[in-house]
Amino acid sequence: MPLRLRHLLPLLVLLATLATLMLRGYVHSEILADHRIRPEAAADKVPQQILDGGPVLDTRAGKRTSLDVPDRRIVLTFDDGPDPRWTPEVLDVLKKHRAHAVFFITGTMASRYPELVRRMVADGHEIGLHTFNHPDLSYQSEKRIDWELTQNQLALAGAAGIRTSLFRPPYSSSVDALDNASWPVTRYVGTRGYLTVFTTADSEDWRRPGVRQIIRNSTPKDGRGAIVLMHDSGGDRHQTVRALDAYLPELQHKGYAFQNLTEALKAPSAHTPVTGAELWKGKAWIFLVTASDHLTDVLVVGLAAIGFLVLARFGLMLLLSAIHTRRTRRRGFAWGPDAPVTEPVSVLVPAYNEAKCIENTVRSLMRSEHPVEIIVIDDGSSDGTARIVEDLALPGVRVVRQLNAGKPAALNRGVANARHDLIVMMDGDTVFEPATVRELVQPFADPRVGAVAGNAKVGNKDTLIGAWQHIEYVMGFNLDRRMYDVLRCMPTIPGAVGAFRRSALNRVGGMSDDTLAEDTDITMAIHRDGWKVVYAEKARAWTEAPESVQQLWSQRYRWCYGTMQAIWKHRRALVERGPSGRFGRVGLPLVSLFMVVAPLLAPLIDLFLVYGLVFGPTGRTIAAWFGVLAVQAGCAAYAFVLDRERLTPLVSLPLQQLLYRQLMYVVLLQSWITALTGGRLRWQKLRRKGQVAAPPAETTAVEGSAA
């Protein structure tokens, strides 16, 4: 199968979504973050003139020079920002008192809030680097240090179009605190062209000691110059803002000037404009970070939506299926005034290259407890399907041959050749139990019933992929059908086992080839014509499910795309009156939500599971995922009990949720892309192995008699 754009796009969307979440984790310090802080070490390898010198160290080009701030000059510095809550308030206070400061920004925060960095520069403040992820650099390799600086500069370039030569190490304080672990970092950073800026006064605002204490901690003695450490991020900074509003006028009144570092040192500006490729790389980075945050917000909303849809669907299924079961299993229940239905039935078997299955299918119908005529419509088979049936020479079995025209045309041809008013349709790879036809037509005792959905089951459920489909059929399809029956908006009569009144088929124009889901299309049309569509749980049919991922993909791709086509075809029912309007305003929204939107969003549960495992909070993430799984397992167990199935296959439910759901998501996404790009699909034939020869109950009976 050639790799087409609509096949490639779902994978690209998955990769892009994963990359977006990884980028978000990266810029939110949830990945590559290192929170270790080295304890104080010896300082015997640090030159004494450095320990006794000023707070600004110049180790560029092998120099070991320290600089001090002149008297009556204060360089206010703010670390760890920008913060969307506190940085604007700090900037407002600085502007109010006409003071300048130096902001040592982290790359993570600058990437997320570039507009605040631009405002800092526009207001005349100076920018310094504080690394990207705020690690203790004494633990890091030179390669990691370079990466922290480069990424920090990239964020600054994208936010404000500049780069800076100022740097402050995380977890640093005054210059006399340098030790044998941090001094090599300072020397190395100097070789990369940076001035390293320490402090002379720590406001200790991070302790929140009170406004007056912050002011006392920040006030230099005897008119000396100072580099004062404050914070505009990392916690509640309301005391910092209040202290700053009092501190600035107090010290300005005492003759202090609040300047940028290069202003105080009478040095060239630390800012250098960025142009060319470096500027565009920075802008691209900011764009991607902004997009990742916005997309993640959308994904979170989607996660909330799928959580609501999953719980709502399960709640409805449990409640309404219980009502359906109680109603149909009560003593003396009858479908209508004409019960029981005993009139003969025409069974239509459209067949295209079903040589491996068709004999099993026809022989199962011959054992029917209800009078039937069997019509096999050979749709241009090339494997001798028609000849196999004819060679059986079974009474009441007819073969109608036609050139290959597709399943809808084959079914319409069968209806035209049928002798009876009740029409049963089945697939050529399906076998019926002896009671299936009888149970399937009993609802026609109610003259308002136009179509009946049977209970389709997976016959080849011994493999893992078969077991997953078995769970899906029992829980997702048959439990759904009970719910839709009660709501009177059954969306699909399964092609494997369904029954129709001839009059209902004729009124809606028969089977249509407008969509790839002719069974869904005809069911919606019958609803809109005012007929009831019901579910007969005892009408069991055993079908051969796809046994490979490729075959399953092909089948579900056709189903998903066909369902979307049918919804679109019958969209006018939303605004119509009468039975059509009722189905349009009840059935179509439910089908759209539960069969199109919910499966498309369902993988978000697993995507955020991975995100939570990598970035945290791990415990709550795992608990939430297992909580959803427990709800699903409870509903599945209930469905299995209703269908009197063994619970053993449910052991594979967790794996089904992790793998099978992703496959269905990609299939659905591909269907969306096909619809949006105007692609067309043909009726696809799956390779059959003829493994479903008889219903399980019959097989057991035969084995028992042989023993």
Summary of the structure (lengths in Angstrom):
residues: 707
radius of gyration: 36.6
end to end distance: 47.8
largest distance: 116.2
contacts: 2435
relative contact order: 0.09
helix: 54%
strand: 14%
